Amino acid sequence: MDNRSIGVFDSGLGGLTAAKEIMKLFPNESIVYFGDTGRVPYGTRSKDTIIKYTHGDIRFLLSHNVKMIVIACGTASSAALPHIREDYDVPIYGVVDAAVYEAVRVTKNKKIGIIGTSATIRSGAYTKYIKEYDSRMQTFEHACPLFVPLVENGHFDTKVTELLIEEYLSDIRDAGVDTLILGCTHYPLLAGAISRFMGSDVTLISPGGEVAKFLRKKLTDELRHDDIPDKNQYKFFVSDSIEQFEELGSIFLEKTIDGQVSKIDIEKY
Ligand code: DGL
């Protein structure tokens, strides 16, 4: 039995889309979550900066003796993970391959839309993996840099959200995709408004949710994790204001995390 926690990180709230699914699928697993709210957004930064932040985030989680790390951030998964994976002994999982696997599985017309931060779209990671699975797939990408600040400020479904969705997603909708990868883990918090715009016949893929499903196999196969731990413990850390994270995090997780969030100085890691 391995009672160590699963480490999960993101630049902010978005990675909770993965944490929530992990809590649901593995109710006995403990989680240490880090939201780098002091340095959000990652998606507008250079690759070097994203790699530097990712190393710091991983070192922080390792200081909590986690047994595996989930990079619940599309940006760090696309721009940093390929460059740092070999640097650590614990297994590290990103969200890109899990989301791609599901998108390729569900699309019928082989037209897949991908939205993400500027760094994610610049990396081309989602399209690269999709083409590796099936070179006949067509992809349609768009960067949506203003979605992350919207989510971090609680604009899940407002007039501003609707306007930006129209601005960013019109071309992808007009291309006739039947599947849309919400390639940044913040975006599923806008899923209601995005789905209304795209239409109910377009399947939305949440990378955070998909990586949690992906872990099921890893937890049983790779770690020989046949026995499940006795009881869970959830710890949340941020690098800026606790209050905002507690408030929005509690709404999103549908359970209160008041009093469970601590602030750390990520620059020390
Ligand atoms: N949730 C992160 C992602 O998946 C947001 C990136 C950002 O901070 O810009 O890409």
Boltz pocket constraint, residues with backbone or C-beta under 6 A from the ligand:
constraints:
  - pocket:
      binder: B
      contacts: [[A, 10], [A, 11], [A, 12], [A, 14], [A, 15], [A, 39], [A, 40], [A, 41], [A, 42], [A, 43], [A, 44], [A, 72], [A, 73], [A, 74], [A, 75], [A, 76], [A, 117], [A, 120], [A, 148], [A, 183], [A, 184], [A, 185], [A, 186]]
      max_distance: 6.0
